[in-house]
Amino acid sequence: MTEFVRLIVTDDKECAMRFARSLMLILVLLAGGLAGSPAAGAPQTSSRPNIVFILTDDLDIEYPAASWIDHFPRLRALLADQGSTFSNSFVSLSLCCPSRTTILRGQYAHNTEIFTNALPGGGFQKVFNLGEEQSTVATWLRDAGYRTVLLGKYLNGYPGNQGPAYIPPGWDEWYAVVGGLNYFNYRLNENGVVVAFGNGPEQYLTDVLADRATNFIARTAPTSQPFFMYLAPYAPHQPATPAPRHQDAFPDVAAPRPPSFDEGDVSDKPMWVQNLSLLTAADIGQLDALYRKRLQSMLAVEDLVVALVAALDASGQLDNTYIFFTSDNGFHLGQHRQRAGKNSEFEEDIRVPLLVRGPGVPAGAVFPHLVVNADFAPTFAELAATAAADFVDGRSLAPLLGDNPPPVTEWRRAVLLEHDLIGARAFRGIRTRRFKYIEYLNTGERELYDLRNDPFELYNAFGLADPAMVARLAARLEKLATCSGASCRAADGGPLSTSDRSLLLKGR
């Protein structure tokens, strides 16, 4: 408990009060949950690790400063300082349902066929109709002997035409939001029983999920059965309603103002960006207000992480548990004139946090390796000592979770970027450690950014680039955009060419 004692010794009274509430919750749960258990007082440890996957909603990293975590010191202390940070973590398609389907299946969107949040391009109903729930990381781990639980947001449009009591295959316990998502006045499908919640402070969604999650740990961790927890709070998704106890936090913050904020000259950008007007004072005020609420709503997520780690520590399972913390996509707030949102090719939308702590994970390390959301399913399968499905496109991150990770040069060289392939803004692209190359499918427009020299994507270098370099990027993109399974891992590895280290620009 030493790290928790250290965390509560603070001059921040609100921080101390939040921690005290979390610790009291754990003590109550353990007293009630273990009193009648044969394992009380003698937790058993499985030979296989537990896996806790925390998936926030629309959390960006304030690229390129990655300063989001500065607002949450307890989160930093428990996850980043005790584990590793992946500084080049991406989603292939920056939208909720496509990203979450990729996470569950380990496939890019062109293989899941889920590109949007609703029919005909995507959504829960399309996932169900395609039968994709029959083989997910949940079914693989449950078949391997893990106890599985999902809490929070599942797929957009859930439960579709299946009725509010529907539980997908692979889940032993199920606490999913039914219908519309909100922070208050929502419904949860709790293991087949639909429970309505109101607007009282104790019914705040993130706190209810924390209660269910810590209760699950108190009941399950003392047994010899390993568990997989998929925990998906709604924060900081709009409307980003904070818990009442946090509604006055961060009174003086404003949305970040990187050089791309309200970009003055967008003549080099795709036409949809050129058609955006400059931000008004009212627009900027709204962005600042939303940014403040996003931070406020994340404070309850920080409380949730504190409660989870405390529960794992109290049950003797903390050292045998991997904790992954990430987001389904990033978010933009004024960059390139865009009002609040996601679903673009820009860094703010495709970069996401990724913090990992667990057995053997180096404390305080930062890894620059390219990782993508298609990697989670095969990673969890390998950690659970079971096989992922052959259709998986991603790579297991297990080799990166130790003291001797493979060199960056021997890891993935490119991440595939996708978008709705039938919409007006349909595009596909690749992101390497230095470059981003985008092809618009309906307009023929192209983008190329040298992110080493232009991290804010102010200059579209496509018109000045060496044609041979563009051809190599386009060829790599074509392979990734049509890959499946093992061919994706072949297509994303290896250098583009011996001249991959430099972008040759005319006139520079």
N, C-alpha and C positions, 0 to 999 in steps of 0.2 A: 504493500500500500504506500510505499515511500513516495512514488511519483505523484500520487493523489494528495498527500500531505503537502508536498512542495507546491502543487497547483493552487491549493486553497489559501496558502500564506501569501496574501496579496493586498495591496492597498485599494484594489478595485472592489468596492463593497458589493456592487451588483454581480460581478464575477463570482465572488465568494458565496453570495446568496444562491446563485444559480447552481453552483457546485454542491452546496449543502442540500438543496432540494433533490438533486440527482442522487447523492449518496444516501439520503434518507430513503428514497424510493428503492434503491438496491437492498438496503438492510431489511426493509419491510418485506420485499419480495423473497429474499433468501430465508427469512424467518418463517414465512408462510409456505414457501414452495418446497423447502427441504425438511421441514419438521417431521413429516410423515414418510420420508423417503428412506429406503434401505441404505442409500448411499450417503445420507447426511453425515457431514463431518469427515468423509473419506472420499473425495472426488476421484473418479477413475479417469485415466487418460487413455484415449484411443491412440493406437500406433499411427493413425492417419490424422492429418491436421483438420481442424475446423476451418471454414472459409466464410467470412462475412464480407459481403459486397454492398457498399453504400453508394447508391446512384442518385445524386442530386439532379435537379431539373433546371436547365438553362444557366448553369454556373460557368462563367467565363473566368479567365485568369488575369484580366486586365493587361493583356499582351501589349508590349513585350516585357513589362516590368515584373509580371507574375506577383504583383503586390496584393492580390486578393487575400492571401493568408495572413498578411500583416494585421488585418482586422480581427483575427481570431487566434489569439495567442495560445489558448488551451488546445485548439485543434493542431496547431503547429507542434506544441510540446508532446502531444500524445501520438501523432502520426508522422509528421515530417522529421522531427528530432529522433524519434524512436524507430524510424524506418527510412525508406528511400523515396525520393521525388523523381518523377520522369518528366523532364523538361520539354520533350518533344512528343507529347501525347495528343492524338487526333481522333476525330470521328470522320468517317468517310462521307456521311451525308448528314448535314446539320439540321436535323428535324427529329422530333420525339419518337414517333412510331417506327420509322425506318431504322433509327439508331438502336432502339430497344430490341427490335427484331434481330438486328445484326449481333447484338450482345448475346441474346439467347441462343442463336444458331451458329455464330462464328462465320457468317457469310456476308459478303458485300450485297448491296441492294440489287444489283443486276442478277443475282442468283436467288435472293429471297423474293424478288419481284415486288417489294414493298418500298415505294418511293414517297408516299404521302401519308397523311394522318387519317384519311377517310377514303371510301370507295369512290371511284374505281381504282385509284392508284395505290391504295394501301389501307391502313387501319386494321383494328382487331378483326373485323369481319373477313377481310381478305386473307389474313394470316390463318384464321380458322378454316375458311373455305379451301385453302391450299393444303390443309392438313399439316402445316408446319409445326404445330404444337406437339405433334406425336414424337418428335425427336428434337430435344433441346438440352441444354446443359442440365436442366432439372431432371429430365428422364434419365440421362446418363449417370448422374450422381446418385439418384435414388436407386437405380438398378445396381449400383456399386455398393449399396449399403448405407448411404448417407441419409440422415433425416433432413428434409428440405422444407423451407418455409419462405413464403413471399409476403412482404408487408408494404402497403402503399400503392403507388401507381403501377399499373401493369402496362397495357397497350391502349392507345387512344381508341375510343369507341367501344371498349369492353363494357358490358358483356355481349354487345350486338344482339343477335336474335336468339341467344342461348339462355336468356333468363338470368336474373340477378344472383341466383344461387350457383351459377356455373363455376366449376373449378377445373382448370386445364390439367392435362396429364403431368405427372412428375412431382406434384407438390403434396407433401404430407400435411402441412398446415398452410392456411390461406387467409390473409387479412387484406384484401384488395379493395380499393375504392371503386364503388359501383356508380356508373353514370358520370355526371359532371364532377369535375375536380374543383375543390375549394378548400380553404383552410378551416372554415366553419360550415355547419349545415350541409353535411355530406352523409353518405351511407357507406358502410363497410360490409363486404361479404366475409363474415367470420366463420370459416369452415362450413359454409353452406347455409348459414343463418345471416340474414341481412339485418344489420343494426343501424338505426338512424342516430346521428349525433347533431346537437344543436349549436348554440353560439356561446355557451358558457366558457370561461377561461380554461377550465379543465378539459374541454372538448376540442381544444386546438389540435389539428391533425398531427403535426410533428410530435407533440407530446403523447398523444394516444399511441402512435406508432412506437415511440420509445418505451412506453409501458408494455405493449405487446411483445416487443423484441426482448426486453430484459426479462420478462416473465418466461419467454421461451428458453432463454439461456439458463435461467434458474432451474427450469424443469429438465432440460436436455443435457446441459454440460456435465452434470455429475454422473451420467451414464457412460458406458463404454462406446456408444454409437457416435461417430463424428457427425457434424451437421454443416449444412450449407444454408446461409441466410442471404436472401436478396431483399435489401431494405431500400425502398425508393420513396423518400419524402418528396413533397411537392415543391418545396422551396429551392431556389428563389423565383420560381415561375410567377408571371403576372397572375393576379394582382399583387403578389408578394406581400400579403397581409402578415404583419408580424404578430407574434404572441403579445397579449396585452402587457406583459411585464417588460417588453422590449420596445414599445412604441415610441419611447422618447430617446432611444439610443442614437448615436451618430448625428447629433443635431447640426453639425457644421459641415458635413461632407458634401461634395459635389461630384458629379460624374467626371471620370478622367478626361483630360483634354490632350490626347496625343496629337502629333502633327496631322493625322488623318481626320481629326474631328472637324466636322463642317468643312470638308476639303474645298478649297477655293477653285482649283482648276481640275475638272474631271473630264477634260476633252479627250484624254487617252483611255478612258474607261469604256466598258460596254454601254450601249445606248440606254439601257434601263437605269444606269447610274447617272448618265448625262441628263436624263429627264427629271432627276430629283432636284428640287429647289433647295437653295441654301436654308439652313435652319433659322427659324425666327426666335425672338426672345422667349415667346411662349413655348416653343418647341424645347428650347434648352432648359427652361424651368421645369417642364414635365420630365425631361430626362434626369435632371438632378433629383427631383422628388422620387422617381422610380428607383434610381440608384440607391438612395437612402433606404427605401423600403426593402430593397433586395438585401442589403446588408443586415437590416433589422431582422428580416425573416430567417436569415442564416444563423442568427444567434441561437435559435431553438435547435437547429441542426447541430451546432456545436455542443449544446447541452445533451443532445441525443448521443453523440460520440462519447462524451464523458461518461454517461450512464452505461453505455455498452462496454466500454473498457473496464469500468468499475465492476460490472457484473461478471465479466470474464475473469478479472483478477480475483474476485471473491470466490468464484467457483473453481479456481485452480486451473483454468483453461487458457489464460491469456498467452502464455508462452507457447501454446500449441495451436494458436489461431492466426491465420492470415486475415488482415483487414485491408480491403481495397476501397479507396475513396475516389470517386470520379464524378463525371456529369455526362448526361446523354448528348449534350451539344453545348457550344459556347453561346455568346450573345453579344449583339452590338448595341451601342448607345451613342449614336451620332457620328460614328466613323464613316467617312466617304458620303456624308450627308444623309445616311440612313437613320430614320427614326428607330425606336426600340424594336428589336426583333432578332431573327436568326435566318438560317436557310440560304446563306450566300457562300461564296467561295473564299471570302476574306478571312484572315487569321483570327479575328475576334470570334468568328462563328465555328471554326473547325478545330481550334486548339482547346483542350480541356485539361483541368487538373488531373493528376494521377499520383496519389500517395499510397504507398504499400508498406505495412509493417507485418512481421511474422517471423517464424522460425528461420534463422539464418540470414534474414534480410539485413543488410548493413545499415547501421544507424547513422542518420545524417547524410547519407550519400545522395548524389544527384547524377542521374543517368541521362545522357543526351541521345540515346538510341530512339529511332523512330518506332513508335507503337501506335496501334489503331484499335478501335473498339471491336473489330473482328477477332482480336487476340484473346479476349476474356474467356470465351467458352473453352477453347483448347487449353488455356492456362489452368482453369479450374479442374478440367478433366485430368491433366497431368499431375496436379497437386494431390488429387484424390486417388491417384494410382489406377485410373481407368482410362479407357480409350474414348476419344472423341469420334464423332461420325466422320466417315470418309469425305463428306461433302464440305467440310470446314475449309474456309479460305485463309483464315488467320494463322498466326504463329503462336505457340506457347511462349509466354514470358518467363517460364520457370528458369531458363538458363540465366536470366538477368537478375534473379532474386537471391544471388549469393555473392560471395567475396571475389569470385573470379569470372565475371561476365565476359562474353565474347567481345572482342574489340568492335567498335562502331563500324569499322570497315568490313567486318565479316557478318554484319547484321543486315537487316532490311535497308534497301537504298531508296525506296519510293513507296508512298502511300497513295492509294487510289482515292480520288474525289469524285462524287457522283451527285446528280440532281435529278429531279423529275424529268425523265427522258422524253416525255410527250408534251410538256408545257412550253409556254412561250420563252421561258428562261432556261430551257434545257441545256445543261452543260455536263462535261466530264473533264477531269484533269488529274494531274499528279502533283504531289508535294514531296520533293526530295529534301535533304537537310539544308540545301541552299536555294533551290529554285522552286517556283510554282508555275505550272503551265496549264492553261485552261483553254478548252475548245467549246465554243457555243455551237450547238448542233443545228439550230434553225436559222441563225443569222450569219454564220461563218466568222463571227468575231473571235479574236484570240487575245489572250493575256499571257504575259511572261514577266515574272518578278524575280529579281535577284535579291533574295531576302537577307543575304549577308550585308549588302550595301544599302538596301532599301527595306528595312524591317517593317515600315508602316505602309508599304505598297502604294507609294505615291507616284511611281513612274512605271508605266507599262512599257517594258523594253522590247515587246515583240517586233515592232517595226525596225528596230536597230540591231536585232540579234543576228548572229552568224547563222545562216540557213542550215548549215550542217548540224549545229547544236540543236536547233529547233526540230530537225528531222529525227535526231536521236531521242529527244523527249517525246515526240509524237509516236515514235515506234514503241517506246516503253509503255506509253499510255494505251496504245491499241492492244497490247498484250494483256495489260491489267484489266482493261474494260471488258474483255471477253474471256477472262480466265475463270477457272472453276477448280476448287479443291487444291490439290498439290501444284497445279500449274500456276496458281496465284503466288505461291511461295517461290516458285522458280522465276516468275516474272518480276517480283519485287526485289530480288536479290542481285548482287553483282553490279559493278560500276557501269555507268552509261557508256563510257569510253575512257581511253587514257587521258583525254582532254576534259573530263568531267569537272575538273577542279576550277575551270575558269569559264566565264561567259564572255564570248568575244562580241563586243559591240562596235558597230561602225561609228566613227566620229567620236569615240571616247578614248 
